Amino acid sequence: MTTNLPIFKLKESTVRRRYSDFEWLRSELERESKVVVPPLPGKAFLRQLPFRGDDGIFDDNFIEERKQGLEQFINKVAGHPLAQNERCLHMFLQDEIIDKSYTPSKIRHA
């Protein structure tokens, strides 16, 4: 992530996230904020079935589509002024490990 928004303590950060982490972020934002949270790209249930004629969840096109969908999701969320104040978003974007037992709180402008 690269940002010039003053509310984020780091202007550049790199973290690895699984789809389940995106699901966690979405549920935290729905629970803690007044933000209408956009949907995530769909789950890959059918791609995990055996005897498929393609590479399933490892198919390059599927991976690229999922990546683009998750990128659109996070860009919408991170661009929302109310979501930017949520501690869960800051953890998701900038902390190496997400502390899922954190205490929800608002971030103060720097």
Secondary structure by P-SEA (a helix, b strand, c coil): ccccccccccccbbbbbcaaaaaaaaaaaaaccccccccccccccccccccccccccccaaaaaaaaaaaaaaaaaaaacccccccaaaaaacccccccccccbbbbccc
